[in-house]
Amino acid sequence: MPGVLYGRNADLTAMKTAKENIVIVRLDDRRYAVAVDGVARYVGTEEECQRRVAILAPKNDRAAQDEALARLGRLLR
């Protein structure tokens, strides 16, 4: 995932967002934890934690927003 760095020795992965810090912490060989502002919110595999980070991270995709607005306009006619 872009913006998220993984390191075996550091055991921490930080992704700074506009509102909070989202960190993926390696617990052992298979388990990782997603922490938001220092509080563990989810424990699972690395892939599951990456999905949670993608959900929690704010999205600034103006093209998708414009498309959704145009679709809404067509529906309301």
C-alpha positions as CSV (number, residue, x, y, z in Angstrom):
1,M,0.0,0.0,0.0
2,P,1.5,3.4,-1.0
3,G,2.3,5.6,1.9
4,V,2.7,2.7,4.4
5,L,6.2,1.4,5.0
6,Y,6.9,-2.0,6.5
7,G,10.0,-2.9,8.4
8,R,10.8,-6.2,10.1
9,N,13.1,-4.6,12.6
10,A,11.0,-1.5,13.4
11,D,7.8,-3.5,13.8
12,L,5.8,-0.3,13.3
13,T,4.2,1.1,10.2
14,A,2.9,4.7,10.4
15,M,0.6,6.5,8.0
16,K,-0.1,10.1,8.9
17,T,-3.6,11.2,7.9
18,A,-5.3,14.6,8.2
19,K,-7.2,13.6,11.4
20,E,-5.1,10.9,13.2
21,N,-2.2,8.6,13.0
22,I,-2.9,5.1,11.7
23,V,-0.2,2.6,12.6
24,I,0.1,-1.1,11.8
25,V,2.1,-2.9,14.5
26,R,3.6,-6.3,14.0
27,L,2.7,-8.5,17.0
28,D,4.2,-11.8,15.9
29,D,4.8,-13.8,12.7
30,R,1.2,-13.8,11.6
31,R,-0.6,-11.2,13.7
32,Y,-0.7,-7.4,13.1
33,A,-2.7,-4.7,14.9
34,V,-4.1,-1.5,13.6
35,A,-3.8,1.4,16.1
36,V,-5.5,4.7,15.7
37,D,-4.0,7.5,17.8
38,G,-2.2,4.9,19.9
39,V,-5.2,2.7,20.6
40,A,-5.4,-0.8,19.1
41,R,-8.6,-1.0,17.0
42,Y,-8.1,-4.3,15.2
43,V,-5.9,-7.4,15.2
44,G,-5.6,-9.7,12.2
45,T,-3.4,-10.7,9.4
46,E,-1.3,-8.2,7.5
47,E,-3.7,-8.2,4.5
48,E,-6.7,-7.7,6.8
49,C,-5.0,-4.8,8.5
50,Q,-4.1,-3.2,5.2
51,R,-7.8,-3.4,4.2
52,R,-8.8,-1.7,7.5
53,V,-6.2,1.1,6.9
54,A,-7.6,1.6,3.4
55,I,-11.1,2.0,4.9
56,L,-10.0,4.3,7.7
57,A,-7.7,6.5,5.7
58,P,-9.4,9.6,4.2
59,K,-10.0,9.6,0.5
60,N,-9.6,12.7,-1.6
61,D,-10.6,11.4,-5.0
62,R,-12.3,14.4,-6.7
63,A,-13.0,12.6,-9.9
64,A,-15.0,9.9,-8.1
65,Q,-16.9,12.6,-6.2
66,D,-17.7,14.4,-9.4
67,E,-19.0,11.2,-11.0
68,A,-21.2,10.4,-8.1
69,L,-22.6,13.9,-8.1
70,A,-23.4,13.7,-11.9
71,R,-25.0,10.3,-11.4
72,L,-27.2,11.7,-8.6
73,G,-28.2,14.6,-10.9
74,R,-29.3,12.2,-13.6
75,L,-31.3,10.2,-11.1
76,L,-33.2,13.2,-9.7
77,R,-34.4,14.3,-13.2
